Amino acid sequence: MTPSDILKQLTHLPIQAEFEPYEAALKAAADQREAIIPNLIAALERVCENPAPHIENDEDALFLFALPLLAEWRVTRALDVFLRFFSLPEDTISDLADELVTANGAAYFASVCGGNPAPLLKLIHDENVSEFVREQAICGLAVQCVWGERPREAVIEELRGLFSTLPKPGNPFLWAGLVLLILDFKALELLPEARHAFAEGLVDDSIVDIQGYETEASQHGDDSTLEEFCDRYSPINAIEECSEWQCFNEEPEEDPEIPYPDDDDDSDETLFEDDPEMGRSIFEEGSTPTPYIAPLKVGRNDPCPCGSGRKHKKCCGN
């Protein structure tokens, strides 16, 4: 494929599509990256300048492929446009790349920093940036360590510094992200700072409360949690990332419908074949059939149904 062929394939993204042609274009892009990179950066520039036309628009989706490709290739000259893209207003980022940020934004951010923590710290301290981006930027500091780009001691000191430099009371979601990273990164030497943040009432206790936190802290004696953190934030693989997008997978099955008798059908034998008495009682004169109520869906910001005390997006919804 020529660079023109590659860009043409990656620009149009139908709601439901076969992945094979896109996979072929992504593989070809890797072989011709020097010719492709300026076009990918330009695609992100266009979104930064005017994001509105790109929201729910499948006619210019090149920026969606630009993010994982530039991240996989560790293109540090894309850092500036990454910072501007992820500094867009929270609602805009949510519409453009919400799942990318909440799933493994830290790996995307770290990919283009070249081991430099300054861009991550800039995102973390910018109160105009989405709280989800800022929280993932905090995780990005630890990612730089587990990728071997920076020594653990330096990252520990930066995390320690956040406990004193982040605004107080500040953003409770951000504080929750910081104290949870202490466990996930197995930085247990920072537990006193985390406990002090709880004592000051800085942490969003709908995500994690002090009792749940202490329970988790007591179970972090081995390396399993750090291994999970490393697995979650492994270096970006563009083909793997894109293949998981909803547009390349089957639509989820709809909830099954519960049959009800037709208005002109006075027989309830089929619906209540196992319990005819029930059928007669609920459809008798003066009574109302009980409607089918679909089970409640758990929202991203709802408490996780597993009972951990965290929000769903920070627990089983991860």
BALOBA-1460 file (C-alpha; in Angstrom, 3 decimals):
// residues 318
<rec num="1" residu="m" x="0.000" y="0.000" z="0.000"/>
<rec num="2" residu="t" x="1.171" y="3.509" z="-0.742"/>
<rec num="3" residu="p" x="1.024" y="6.203" z="1.962"/>
<rec num="4" residu="s" x="-1.999" y="7.617" z="0.153"/>
<rec num="5" residu="d" x="-3.746" y="4.225" z="0.234"/>
<rec num="6" residu="i" x="-2.989" y="3.839" z="3.929"/>
<rec num="7" residu="l" x="-4.339" y="7.261" z="4.861"/>
<rec num="8" residu="k" x="-7.460" y="6.749" z="2.762"/>
<rec num="9" residu="q" x="-8.220" y="3.455" z="4.520"/>
<rec num="10" residu="l" x="-7.648" y="4.902" z="7.997"/>
<rec num="11" residu="t" x="-9.689" y="8.042" z="7.408"/>
<rec num="12" residu="h" x="-13.123" y="6.517" z="6.949"/>
<rec num="13" residu="l" x="-14.488" y="4.530" z="9.892"/>
<rec num="14" residu="p" x="-17.993" y="3.062" z="9.490"/>
<rec num="15" residu="i" x="-20.097" y="2.295" z="12.527"/>
<rec num="16" residu="q" x="-19.651" y="-1.421" z="11.843"/>
<rec num="17" residu="a" x="-16.643" y="-2.566" z="9.827"/>
<rec num="18" residu="e" x="-14.451" y="-5.555" z="9.057"/>
<rec num="19" residu="f" x="-11.085" y="-5.131" z="10.740"/>
<rec num="20" residu="e" x="-8.936" y="-6.863" z="8.123"/>
<rec num="21" residu="p" x="-8.529" y="-3.880" z="5.744"/>
<rec num="22" residu="y" x="-7.667" y="-1.625" z="8.671"/>
<rec num="23" residu="e" x="-5.200" y="-4.153" z="10.062"/>
<rec num="24" residu="a" x="-3.490" y="-4.297" z="6.665"/>
<rec num="25" residu="a" x="-3.271" y="-0.492" z="6.587"/>
<rec num="26" residu="l" x="-1.846" y="-0.353" z="10.130"/>
<rec num="27" residu="k" x="0.810" y="-2.924" z="9.245"/>
<rec num="28" residu="a" x="1.686" y="-1.020" z="6.065"/>
<rec num="29" residu="a" x="1.884" y="2.232" z="8.024"/>
<rec num="30" residu="a" x="4.546" y="0.726" z="10.288"/>
<rec num="31" residu="d" x="6.688" y="-0.006" z="7.238"/>
<rec num="32" residu="q" x="6.318" y="3.550" z="5.960"/>
<rec num="33" residu="r" x="6.140" y="5.450" z="9.214"/>
<rec num="34" residu="e" x="8.399" y="8.341" z="8.246"/>
<rec num="35" residu="a" x="6.077" y="9.196" z="5.360"/>
<rec num="36" residu="i" x="2.968" y="8.683" z="7.509"/>
<rec num="37" residu="i" x="3.921" y="10.485" z="10.752"/>
<rec num="38" residu="p" x="3.478" y="14.079" z="9.472"/>
<rec num="39" residu="n" x="-0.042" y="13.217" z="8.281"/>
<rec num="40" residu="l" x="-0.946" y="11.674" z="11.637"/>
<rec num="41" residu="i" x="0.282" y="14.704" z="13.546"/>
<rec num="42" residu="a" x="-1.614" y="16.963" z="11.124"/>
<rec num="43" residu="a" x="-4.811" y="14.969" z="11.758"/>
<rec num="44" residu="l" x="-4.497" y="15.628" z="15.496"/>
<rec num="45" residu="e" x="-3.729" y="19.284" z="14.819"/>
<rec num="46" residu="r" x="-7.005" y="19.601" z="12.897"/>
<rec num="47" residu="v" x="-8.963" y="18.185" z="15.817"/>
<rec num="48" residu="c" x="-7.234" y="20.492" z="18.306"/>
<rec num="49" residu="e" x="-8.066" y="23.526" z="16.186"/>
<rec num="50" residu="n" x="-11.715" y="22.573" z="15.658"/>
<rec num="51" residu="p" x="-12.890" y="19.438" z="17.471"/>
<rec num="52" residu="a" x="-16.637" y="19.808" z="16.884"/>
<rec num="53" residu="p" x="-16.776" y="18.340" z="13.331"/>
<rec num="54" residu="h" x="-14.875" y="15.260" z="14.474"/>
<rec num="55" residu="i" x="-17.327" y="14.221" z="17.170"/>
<rec num="56" residu="e" x="-19.314" y="11.206" z="15.944"/>
<rec num="57" residu="n" x="-18.037" y="11.822" z="12.418"/>
<rec num="58" residu="d" x="-16.837" y="8.719" z="10.608"/>
<rec num="59" residu="e" x="-15.650" y="10.667" z="7.555"/>
<rec num="60" residu="d" x="-12.462" y="11.997" z="9.171"/>
<rec num="61" residu="a" x="-11.395" y="9.441" z="11.750"/>
<rec num="62" residu="l" x="-7.670" y="9.508" z="11.002"/>
<rec num="63" residu="f" x="-6.942" y="11.097" z="14.389"/>
<rec num="64" residu="l" x="-8.290" y="7.979" z="16.134"/>
<rec num="65" residu="f" x="-5.666" y="5.847" z="14.410"/>
<rec num="66" residu="a" x="-3.031" y="8.549" z="14.825"/>
<rec num="67" residu="l" x="-3.096" y="8.237" z="18.621"/>
<rec num="68" residu="p" x="-2.185" y="4.524" z="18.900"/>
<rec num="69" residu="l" x="0.241" y="4.629" z="15.965"/>
<rec num="70" residu="l" x="2.206" y="7.612" z="17.291"/>
<rec num="71" residu="a" x="2.154" y="6.071" z="20.765"/>
<rec num="72" residu="e" x="3.397" y="2.687" z="19.537"/>
<rec num="73" residu="w" x="6.218" y="4.325" z="17.597"/>
<rec num="74" residu="r" x="7.138" y="6.534" z="20.610"/>
<rec num="75" residu="v" x="7.094" y="9.666" z="18.438"/>
<rec num="76" residu="t" x="8.342" y="12.349" z="20.827"/>
<rec num="77" residu="r" x="7.784" y="15.113" z="18.282"/>
<rec num="78" residu="a" x="4.059" y="14.388" z="18.677"/>
<rec num="79" residu="l" x="4.243" y="15.393" z="22.362"/>
<rec num="80" residu="d" x="3.021" y="18.948" z="21.834"/>
<rec num="81" residu="v" x="-0.066" y="17.927" z="19.885"/>
<rec num="82" residu="f" x="-0.793" y="15.119" z="22.380"/>
<rec num="83" residu="l" x="-0.735" y="17.649" z="25.215"/>
<rec num="84" residu="r" x="-3.061" y="20.009" z="23.332"/>
<rec num="85" residu="f" x="-5.410" y="17.186" z="22.346"/>
<rec num="86" residu="f" x="-5.733" y="15.816" z="25.869"/>
<rec num="87" residu="s" x="-6.070" y="19.331" z="27.285"/>
<rec num="88" residu="l" x="-9.296" y="19.888" z="25.359"/>
<rec num="89" residu="p" x="-12.397" y="20.434" z="27.543"/>
<rec num="90" residu="e" x="-13.541" y="17.358" z="29.454"/>
<rec num="91" residu="d" x="-16.813" y="16.977" z="27.530"/>
<rec num="92" residu="t" x="-14.913" y="17.171" z="24.249"/>
<rec num="93" residu="i" x="-12.345" y="14.569" z="25.277"/>
<rec num="94" residu="s" x="-15.180" y="12.374" z="26.531"/>
<rec num="95" residu="d" x="-16.828" y="12.521" z="23.111"/>
<rec num="96" residu="l" x="-13.606" y="12.044" z="21.153"/>
<rec num="97" residu="a" x="-11.555" y="9.511" z="23.096"/>
<rec num="98" residu="d" x="-13.165" y="8.700" z="26.440"/>
<rec num="99" residu="e" x="-12.469" y="4.949" z="26.490"/>
<rec num="100" residu="l" x="-8.893" y="5.465" z="25.346"/>
<rec num="101" residu="v" x="-8.210" y="7.770" z="28.301"/>
<rec num="102" residu="t" x="-9.920" y="5.716" z="30.985"/>
<rec num="103" residu="a" x="-8.595" y="2.354" z="29.767"/>
<rec num="104" residu="n" x="-4.861" y="3.096" z="29.475"/>
<rec num="105" residu="g" x="-4.326" y="6.802" z="28.973"/>
<rec num="106" residu="a" x="-1.166" y="6.614" z="31.096"/>
<rec num="107" residu="a" x="0.514" y="4.424" z="28.477"/>
<rec num="108" residu="y" x="-0.446" y="6.843" z="25.700"/>
<rec num="109" residu="f" x="0.935" y="9.828" z="27.589"/>
<rec num="110" residu="a" x="4.162" y="8.104" z="28.592"/>
<rec num="111" residu="s" x="4.743" y="6.888" z="25.036"/>
<rec num="112" residu="v" x="5.519" y="10.329" z="23.649"/>
<rec num="113" residu="c" x="7.301" y="11.843" z="26.674"/>
<rec num="114" residu="g" x="10.632" y="10.135" z="26.049"/>
<rec num="115" residu="g" x="11.082" y="9.512" z="29.775"/>
<rec num="116" residu="n" x="10.569" y="13.179" z="30.660"/>
<rec num="117" residu="p" x="8.150" y="13.640" z="33.608"/>
<rec num="118" residu="a" x="7.622" y="17.381" z="33.033"/>
<rec num="119" residu="p" x="4.764" y="17.001" z="30.484"/>
<rec num="120" residu="l" x="2.935" y="14.620" z="32.823"/>
<rec num="121" residu="l" x="3.348" y="16.975" z="35.770"/>
<rec num="122" residu="k" x="2.028" y="19.801" z="33.600"/>
<rec num="123" residu="l" x="-1.169" y="17.841" z="32.884"/>
<rec num="124" residu="i" x="-1.521" y="16.817" z="36.529"/>
<rec num="125" residu="h" x="-1.387" y="20.396" z="37.824"/>
<rec num="126" residu="d" x="-3.584" y="21.955" z="35.117"/>
<rec num="127" residu="e" x="-7.013" y="22.287" z="36.745"/>
<rec num="128" residu="n" x="-8.600" y="23.042" z="33.367"/>
<rec num="129" residu="v" x="-7.729" y="19.563" z="32.106"/>
<rec num="130" residu="s" x="-10.164" y="16.639" z="32.448"/>
<rec num="131" residu="e" x="-9.881" y="14.926" z="35.826"/>
<rec num="132" residu="f" x="-9.607" y="11.580" z="34.020"/>
<rec num="133" residu="v" x="-6.639" y="12.809" z="31.980"/>
<rec num="134" residu="r" x="-4.971" y="14.213" z="35.104"/>
<rec num="135" residu="e" x="-5.471" y="10.956" z="37.004"/>
<rec num="136" residu="q" x="-3.963" y="8.966" z="34.134"/>
<rec num="137" residu="a" x="-1.048" y="11.403" z="33.969"/>
<rec num="138" residu="i" x="-0.313" y="10.552" z="37.609"/>
<rec num="139" residu="c" x="-0.226" y="6.877" z="36.632"/>
<rec num="140" residu="g" x="2.017" y="7.859" z="33.726"/>
<rec num="141" residu="l" x="4.791" y="8.762" z="36.187"/>
<rec num="142" residu="a" x="4.812" y="5.161" z="37.420"/>
<rec num="143" residu="v" x="4.581" y="3.865" z="33.845"/>
<rec num="144" residu="q" x="7.845" y="5.626" z="33.014"/>
<rec num="145" residu="c" x="9.439" y="3.619" z="35.813"/>
<rec num="146" residu="v" x="8.021" y="0.194" z="34.914"/>
<rec num="147" residu="w" x="9.067" y="0.782" z="31.286"/>
<rec num="148" residu="g" x="12.631" y="1.289" z="32.509"/>
<rec num="149" residu="e" x="12.777" y="4.944" z="31.448"/>
<rec num="150" residu="r" x="13.313" y="6.389" z="34.924"/>
<rec num="151" residu="p" x="14.580" y="5.144" z="38.306"/>
<rec num="152" residu="r" x="11.993" y="4.163" z="40.894"/>
<rec num="153" residu="e" x="13.493" y="6.505" z="43.512"/>
<rec num="154" residu="a" x="12.896" y="9.552" z="41.288"/>
<rec num="155" residu="v" x="9.274" y="8.578" z="40.649"/>
<rec num="156" residu="i" x="8.666" y="7.963" z="44.366"/>
<rec num="157" residu="e" x="9.892" y="11.474" z="45.153"/>
<rec num="158" residu="e" x="7.632" y="13.010" z="42.483"/>
<rec num="159" residu="l" x="4.628" y="11.142" z="43.868"/>
<rec num="160" residu="r" x="5.585" y="12.267" z="47.363"/>
<rec num="161" residu="g" x="5.759" y="15.828" z="46.070"/>
<rec num="162" residu="l" x="2.213" y="15.607" z="44.699"/>
<rec num="163" residu="f" x="0.884" y="15.166" z="48.228"/>
<rec num="164" residu="s" x="2.133" y="18.653" z="49.033"/>
<rec num="165" residu="t" x="1.748" y="20.426" z="45.660"/>
<rec num="166" residu="l" x="-1.759" y="19.368" z="44.620"/>
<rec num="167" residu="p" x="-4.407" y="21.905" z="45.689"/>
<rec num="168" residu="k" x="-6.279" y="21.186" z="48.920"/>
<rec num="169" residu="p" x="-9.079" y="20.283" z="49.092"/>
<rec num="170" residu="g" x="-8.696" y="20.218" z="45.327"/>
<rec num="171" residu="n" x="-10.211" y="17.460" z="43.196"/>
<rec num="172" residu="p" x="-11.246" y="14.434" z="45.314"/>
<rec num="173" residu="f" x="-11.230" y="12.135" z="42.274"/>
<rec num="174" residu="l" x="-7.618" y="13.080" z="41.596"/>
<rec num="175" residu="w" x="-6.668" y="12.446" z="45.210"/>
<rec num="176" residu="a" x="-8.334" y="9.025" z="44.991"/>
<rec num="177" residu="g" x="-6.272" y="8.247" z="41.905"/>
<rec num="178" residu="l" x="-3.085" y="9.260" z="43.697"/>
<rec num="179" residu="v" x="-3.650" y="7.173" z="46.835"/>
<rec num="180" residu="l" x="-4.708" y="4.143" z="44.777"/>
<rec num="181" residu="l" x="-1.571" y="4.408" z="42.656"/>
<rec num="182" residu="i" x="0.456" y="4.069" z="45.854"/>
<rec num="183" residu="l" x="-0.993" y="0.558" z="46.163"/>
<rec num="184" residu="d" x="-0.946" y="-0.346" z="42.467"/>
<rec num="185" residu="f" x="2.677" y="0.797" z="42.067"/>
<rec num="186" residu="k" x="3.532" y="-0.868" z="45.390"/>
<rec num="187" residu="a" x="4.947" y="2.405" z="46.708"/>
<rec num="188" residu="l" x="4.082" y="1.430" z="50.257"/>
<rec num="189" residu="e" x="6.644" y="3.855" z="51.702"/>
<rec num="190" residu="l" x="4.112" y="6.555" z="50.794"/>
<rec num="191" residu="l" x="1.286" y="5.047" z="52.864"/>
<rec num="192" residu="p" x="1.730" y="7.703" z="55.609"/>
<rec num="193" residu="e" x="1.102" y="10.452" z="53.048"/>
<rec num="194" residu="a" x="-1.920" y="8.570" z="51.686"/>
<rec num="195" residu="r" x="-3.397" y="8.114" z="55.166"/>
<rec num="196" residu="h" x="-2.885" y="11.801" z="55.872"/>
<rec num="197" residu="a" x="-4.832" y="12.639" z="52.690"/>
<rec num="198" residu="f" x="-7.733" y="10.525" z="53.968"/>
<rec num="199" residu="a" x="-7.516" y="12.214" z="57.371"/>
<rec num="200" residu="e" x="-7.747" y="15.618" z="55.689"/>
<rec num="201" residu="g" x="-10.878" y="14.534" z="53.816"/>
<rec num="202" residu="l" x="-9.250" y="15.015" z="50.399"/>
<rec num="203" residu="v" x="-10.086" y="11.605" z="48.900"/>
<rec num="204" residu="d" x="-13.370" y="10.804" z="47.131"/>
<rec num="205" residu="d" x="-14.689" y="8.127" z="49.481"/>
<rec num="206" residu="s" x="-17.216" y="6.958" z="46.890"/>
<rec num="207" residu="i" x="-14.204" y="5.589" z="45.003"/>
<rec num="208" residu="v" x="-12.315" y="4.254" z="48.005"/>
<rec num="209" residu="d" x="-12.806" y="4.830" z="51.722"/>
<rec num="210" residu="i" x="-10.178" y="4.495" z="54.419"/>
<rec num="211" residu="q" x="-11.439" y="1.099" z="55.621"/>
<rec num="212" residu="g" x="-11.330" y="-0.373" z="52.135"/>
<rec num="213" residu="y" x="-7.966" y="1.271" z="51.532"/>
<rec num="214" residu="e" x="-6.412" y="-0.210" z="54.660"/>
<rec num="215" residu="t" x="-7.773" y="-3.622" z="53.711"/>
<rec num="216" residu="e" x="-6.200" y="-3.364" z="50.270"/>
<rec num="217" residu="a" x="-2.938" y="-2.055" z="51.740"/>
<rec num="218" residu="s" x="-2.698" y="-5.072" z="54.032"/>
<rec num="219" residu="q" x="-2.966" y="-7.379" z="51.019"/>
<rec num="220" residu="h" x="-0.183" y="-5.750" z="48.971"/>
<rec num="221" residu="g" x="2.686" y="-7.776" z="50.386"/>
<rec num="222" residu="d" x="3.478" y="-9.618" z="47.128"/>
<rec num="223" residu="d" x="4.169" y="-8.410" z="43.605"/>
<rec num="224" residu="s" x="0.851" y="-9.443" z="42.016"/>
<rec num="225" residu="t" x="-0.662" y="-5.952" z="42.061"/>
<rec num="226" residu="l" x="2.435" y="-4.396" z="40.515"/>
<rec num="227" residu="e" x="2.379" y="-7.113" z="37.852"/>
<rec num="228" residu="e" x="-1.253" y="-6.249" z="37.097"/>
<rec num="229" residu="f" x="-0.285" y="-2.580" z="36.812"/>
<rec num="230" residu="c" x="2.537" y="-3.464" z="34.390"/>
<rec num="231" residu="d" x="0.195" y="-5.640" z="32.318"/>
<rec num="232" residu="r" x="-2.467" y="-2.958" z="32.136"/>
<rec num="233" residu="y" x="-0.015" y="-0.277" z="31.051"/>
<rec num="234" residu="s" x="2.145" y="-2.322" z="28.703"/>
<rec num="235" residu="p" x="3.531" y="-0.434" z="25.681"/>
<rec num="236" residu="i" x="0.913" y="0.447" z="23.089"/>
<rec num="237" residu="n" x="0.347" y="-1.968" z="20.216"/>
<rec num="238" residu="a" x="-1.759" y="-0.138" z="17.623"/>
<rec num="239" residu="i" x="-3.255" y="-3.238" z="16.022"/>
<rec num="240" residu="e" x="-4.267" y="-4.724" z="19.371"/>
<rec num="241" residu="e" x="-5.699" y="-1.389" z="20.517"/>
<rec num="242" residu="c" x="-7.758" y="-0.785" z="17.391"/>
<rec num="243" residu="s" x="-9.000" y="-4.362" z="17.077"/>
<rec num="244" residu="e" x="-10.842" y="-3.939" z="20.380"/>
<rec num="245" residu="w" x="-12.877" y="-0.952" z="19.202"/>
<rec num="246" residu="q" x="-16.615" y="-1.535" z="19.216"/>
<rec num="247" residu="c" x="-16.934" y="-0.762" z="15.499"/>
<rec num="248" residu="f" x="-14.875" y="-3.879" z="14.704"/>
<rec num="249" residu="n" x="-16.884" y="-6.191" z="16.939"/>
<rec num="250" residu="e" x="-20.377" y="-7.597" z="17.026"/>
<rec num="251" residu="e" x="-23.091" y="-5.389" z="18.445"/>
<rec num="252" residu="p" x="-24.068" y="-6.486" z="21.978"/>
<rec num="253" residu="e" x="-27.151" y="-8.631" z="22.175"/>
<rec num="254" residu="e" x="-30.300" y="-6.829" z="23.231"/>
<rec num="255" residu="d" x="-32.058" y="-7.811" z="26.415"/>
<rec num="256" residu="p" x="-34.601" y="-10.525" z="25.644"/>
<rec num="257" residu="e" x="-38.177" y="-9.353" z="25.459"/>
<rec num="258" residu="i" x="-40.812" y="-10.898" z="27.696"/>
<rec num="259" residu="p" x="-43.819" y="-11.981" z="25.620"/>
<rec num="260" residu="y" x="-47.253" y="-10.699" z="26.472"/>
<rec num="261" residu="p" x="-50.605" y="-11.809" z="25.066"/>
<rec num="262" residu="d" x="-52.039" y="-9.816" z="22.174"/>
<rec num="263" residu="d" x="-54.852" y="-7.449" z="23.053"/>
<rec num="264" residu="d" x="-57.316" y="-9.588" z="21.142"/>
<rec num="265" residu="d" x="-56.013" y="-12.846" z="22.628"/>
<rec num="266" residu="d" x="-57.801" y="-13.746" z="25.847"/>
<rec num="267" residu="s" x="-55.730" y="-16.884" z="26.307"/>
<rec num="268" residu="d" x="-52.929" y="-16.790" z="28.849"/>
<rec num="269" residu="e" x="-52.103" y="-20.479" z="28.643"/>
<rec num="270" residu="t" x="-48.848" y="-20.022" z="26.696"/>
<rec num="271" residu="l" x="-47.406" y="-17.272" z="28.869"/>
<rec num="272" residu="f" x="-48.240" y="-19.015" z="32.132"/>
<rec num="273" residu="e" x="-48.252" y="-22.633" z="31.068"/>
<rec num="274" residu="d" x="-46.400" y="-23.679" z="34.233"/>
<rec num="275" residu="d" x="-48.732" y="-21.776" z="36.556"/>
<rec num="276" residu="p" x="-52.193" y="-21.245" z="35.061"/>
<rec num="277" residu="e" x="-53.500" y="-19.922" z="38.364"/>
<rec num="278" residu="m" x="-51.062" y="-17.002" z="38.152"/>
<rec num="279" residu="g" x="-52.170" y="-16.310" z="34.614"/>
<rec num="280" residu="r" x="-55.806" y="-16.040" z="35.606"/>
<rec num="281" residu="s" x="-55.119" y="-13.913" z="38.668"/>
<rec num="282" residu="i" x="-53.082" y="-11.113" z="37.122"/>
<rec num="283" residu="f" x="-55.196" y="-10.696" z="34.020"/>
<rec num="284" residu="e" x="-58.543" y="-10.840" z="35.740"/>
<rec num="285" residu="e" x="-60.717" y="-7.770" z="35.710"/>
<rec num="286" residu="g" x="-59.382" y="-4.865" z="37.748"/>
<rec num="287" residu="s" x="-55.788" y="-6.042" z="37.802"/>
<rec num="288" residu="t" x="-52.749" y="-4.753" z="35.885"/>
<rec num="289" residu="p" x="-50.056" y="-6.971" z="34.334"/>
<rec num="290" residu="t" x="-46.651" y="-6.558" z="35.930"/>
<rec num="291" residu="p" x="-44.338" y="-4.976" z="33.312"/>
<rec num="292" residu="y" x="-40.902" y="-6.377" z="32.522"/>
<rec num="293" residu="i" x="-38.227" y="-4.202" z="34.143"/>
<rec num="294" residu="a" x="-34.771" y="-4.424" z="32.602"/>
<rec num="295" residu="p" x="-31.919" y="-4.842" z="35.094"/>
<rec num="296" residu="l" x="-30.156" y="-1.618" z="35.992"/>
<rec num="297" residu="k" x="-26.909" y="-0.941" z="34.158"/>
<rec num="298" residu="v" x="-23.956" y="0.226" z="36.234"/>
<rec num="299" residu="g" x="-22.730" y="3.683" z="35.226"/>
<rec num="300" residu="r" x="-19.055" y="4.574" z="35.108"/>
<rec num="301" residu="n" x="-19.383" y="6.801" z="38.173"/>
<rec num="302" residu="d" x="-21.692" y="4.502" z="40.137"/>
<rec num="303" residu="p" x="-20.417" y="2.486" z="43.105"/>
<rec num="304" residu="c" x="-19.068" y="-0.866" z="41.903"/>
<rec num="305" residu="p" x="-21.623" y="-3.643" z="42.558"/>
<rec num="306" residu="c" x="-18.832" y="-5.902" z="43.862"/>
<rec num="307" residu="g" x="-18.903" y="-3.912" z="47.103"/>
<rec num="308" residu="s" x="-15.303" y="-2.688" z="47.025"/>
<rec num="309" residu="g" x="-16.307" y="0.893" z="47.781"/>
<rec num="310" residu="r" x="-14.720" y="2.160" z="44.559"/>
<rec num="311" residu="k" x="-16.505" y="3.661" z="41.590"/>
<rec num="312" residu="h" x="-17.267" y="1.088" z="38.866"/>
<rec num="313" residu="k" x="-14.790" y="2.689" z="36.406"/>
<rec num="314" residu="k" x="-11.977" y="2.303" z="38.942"/>
<rec num="315" residu="c" x="-12.824" y="-1.281" z="39.862"/>
<rec num="316" residu="c" x="-14.579" y="-4.038" z="37.869"/>
<rec num="317" residu="g" x="-15.365" y="-1.579" z="35.079"/>
<rec num="318" residu="n" x="-11.664" y="-1.004" z="34.401"/>
